[in-house]
Amino acid sequence: MADLQLESVLRCPVCGHAETLLMPTDACMFFHNCSECGHMMKPVAGDCCVFCSYGSVPCPPVQMGERGCCDR
């Protein structure tokens, strides 16, 4: 199994701004405010967190083959 990636680039669906964030390994991140336009990102239906919806890398539990970070 590959090493877990703990950094993900979130891209705002409104303004396109991208920022690199460290993903928590012990919590689900449901919301994130874009640092450029202030838009509050929320997971799209079927995703467990903002990283799975808008990130370049899914959350650590999904990387490990689990259904998502909220199912723990």
PASEBA-1860 file (N, C-alpha, C; in nm, 3 decimals):
! residues 72
1> MADLQLES> 0.084/-0.118/0.000/0.000/0.000/0.000/0.089/0.124/0.000 ~ 0.052/0.222/-0.077/0.128/0.346/-0.086/0.115/0.426/0.044 ~ 0.210/0.514/0.065/0.206/0.601/0.182/0.086/0.694/0.173 ~ 0.030/0.728/0.289/-0.081/0.823/0.293/-0.031/0.961/0.256 ~ -0.109/1.030/0.177/-0.081/1.169/0.147/-0.168/1.252/0.240 ~ -0.106/1.340/0.316/-0.181/1.419/0.412/-0.205/1.562/0.367 ~ -0.147/1.601/0.254/-0.174/1.734/0.198/-0.263/1.718/0.076 ~ -0.358/1.809/0.064/-0.448/1.809/-0.050/-0.468/1.954/-0.094
9> VLRCPVCG> -0.480/1.975/-0.224/-0.505/2.109/-0.276/-0.655/2.123/-0.296 ~ -0.717/2.212/-0.217/-0.860/2.239/-0.233/-0.877/2.350/-0.336 ~ -0.968/2.328/-0.430/-0.997/2.429/-0.531/-1.141/2.475/-0.512 ~ -1.158/2.605/-0.493/-1.291/2.662/-0.471/-1.376/2.647/-0.597 ~ -1.498/2.595/-0.583/-1.584/2.579/-0.701/-1.641/2.712/-0.751 ~ -1.630/2.818/-0.673/-1.683/2.948/-0.712/-1.579/3.032/-0.785 ~ -1.462/3.051/-0.722/-1.362/3.142/-0.782/-1.242/3.069/-0.840 ~ -1.228/2.939/-0.811/-1.116/2.862/-0.865/-0.988/2.872/-0.786
17> HAETLLMP> -0.988/2.950/-0.679/-0.867/2.964/-0.596/-0.827/2.828/-0.540 ~ -0.697/2.800/-0.539/-0.646/2.674/-0.487/-0.557/2.701/-0.367 ~ -0.573/2.619/-0.264/-0.488/2.630/-0.147/-0.455/2.491/-0.095 ~ -0.332/2.474/-0.051/-0.286/2.346/0.000/-0.313/2.340/0.150 ~ -0.380/2.234/0.191/-0.416/2.216/0.332/-0.371/2.080/0.381 ~ -0.342/2.073/0.509/-0.310/1.948/0.575/-0.441/1.883/0.620 ~ -0.464/1.759/0.581/-0.588/1.691/0.616/-0.580/1.633/0.756 ~ -0.686/1.649/0.835/-0.687/1.586/0.967/-0.698/1.434/0.952
25> TDACMFFH> -0.636/1.363/1.043/-0.645/1.216/1.039/-0.743/1.166/1.144 ~ -0.792/1.256/1.229/-0.878/1.214/1.339/-1.015/1.283/1.338 ~ -1.048/1.348/1.227/-1.175/1.419/1.220/-1.217/1.435/1.074 ~ -1.344/1.461/1.055/-1.400/1.485/0.923/-1.412/1.636/0.904 ~ -1.368/1.687/0.791/-1.376/1.831/0.765/-1.494/1.856/0.672 ~ -1.605/1.897/0.732/-1.728/1.917/0.655/-1.731/2.050/0.582 ~ -1.667/2.153/0.639/-1.675/2.288/0.583/-1.535/2.349/0.573 ~ -1.520/2.434/0.472/-1.398/2.514/0.459/-1.433/2.641/0.386
33> NCSECGHM> -1.392/2.755/0.442/-1.415/2.883/0.375/-1.296/2.914/0.286 ~ -1.326/2.945/0.160/-1.221/2.982/0.065/-1.150/3.107/0.117 ~ -1.018/3.104/0.117/-0.942/3.219/0.167/-0.941/3.335/0.068 ~ -0.986/3.311/-0.054/-0.991/3.416/-0.155/-1.126/3.487/-0.158 ~ -1.235/3.411/-0.178/-1.367/3.473/-0.195/-1.460/3.453/-0.075 ~ -1.421/3.368/0.020/-1.502/3.346/0.139/-1.612/3.242/0.124 ~ -1.628/3.184/0.005/-1.732/3.082/-0.017/-1.712/2.967/0.080 ~ -1.821/2.923/0.146/-1.813/2.808/0.235/-1.837/2.680/0.156
41> MKPVAGDC> -1.731/2.603/0.140/-1.740/2.476/0.070/-1.799/2.371/0.164 ~ -1.887/2.289/0.109/-1.948/2.177/0.180/-1.934/2.055/0.090 ~ -1.931/1.935/0.146/-1.920/1.816/0.061/-2.040/1.804/-0.033 ~ -2.016/1.760/-0.155/-2.126/1.733/-0.246/-2.191/1.601/-0.204 ~ -2.314/1.581/-0.245/-2.388/1.460/-0.208/-2.307/1.335/-0.243 ~ -2.295/1.247/-0.146/-2.223/1.123/-0.166/-2.078/1.126/-0.120 ~ -2.024/1.246/-0.095/-1.887/1.258/-0.045/-1.889/1.280/0.105 ~ -1.783/1.237/0.172/-1.780/1.247/0.319/-1.724/1.379/0.369
49> CVFCSYGS> -1.644/1.448/0.287/-1.580/1.570/0.336/-1.541/1.660/0.218 ~ -1.493/1.781/0.251/-1.455/1.875/0.145/-1.334/1.826/0.066 ~ -1.247/1.746/0.127/-1.132/1.695/0.054/-1.174/1.596/-0.054 ~ -1.275/1.516/-0.025/-1.324/1.420/-0.125/-1.401/1.490/-0.237 ~ -1.457/1.607/-0.209/-1.533/1.681/-0.310/-1.446/1.777/-0.391 ~ -1.354/1.846/-0.327/-1.282/1.955/-0.393/-1.131/1.941/-0.389 ~ -1.081/1.835/-0.326/-0.937/1.821/-0.310/-0.870/1.742/-0.419 ~ -0.740/1.761/-0.428/-0.659/1.685/-0.525/-0.633/1.543/-0.476
57> VPCPPVQM> -0.651/1.522/-0.346/-0.630/1.392/-0.283/-0.747/1.368/-0.188 ~ -0.808/1.250/-0.190/-0.917/1.222/-0.095/-0.866/1.211/0.047 ~ -0.957/1.214/0.143/-0.921/1.208/0.285/-0.848/1.076/0.316 ~ -0.770/1.074/0.425/-0.693/0.954/0.461/-0.775/0.825/0.471 ~ -0.894/0.825/0.534/-0.969/0.699/0.539/-1.005/0.645/0.400 ~ -1.041/0.732/0.307/-1.073/0.687/0.171/-0.946/0.634/0.104 ~ -0.833/0.699/0.128/-0.706/0.649/0.074/-0.675/0.508/0.125 ~ -0.719/0.479/0.248/-0.694/0.348/0.308/-0.799/0.244/0.270
65> GERGCCDR> -0.895/0.284/0.186/-0.995/0.188/0.139/-1.123/0.188/0.218 ~ -1.136/0.278/0.314/-1.261/0.287/0.390/-1.362/0.368/0.309 ~ -1.487/0.363/0.352/-1.592/0.435/0.281/-1.580/0.585/0.297 ~ -1.524/0.630/0.404/-1.508/0.773/0.427/-1.471/0.802/0.570 ~ -1.439/0.928/0.596/-1.394/0.967/0.729/-1.509/0.977/0.828 ~ -1.631/0.984/0.780/-1.747/0.999/0.871/-1.799/0.864/0.918 ~ -1.749/0.756/0.863/-1.799/0.623/0.896/-1.720/0.558/1.009 ~ -1.634/0.633/1.073/-1.549/0.576/1.179/-1.623/0.563/1.307
END
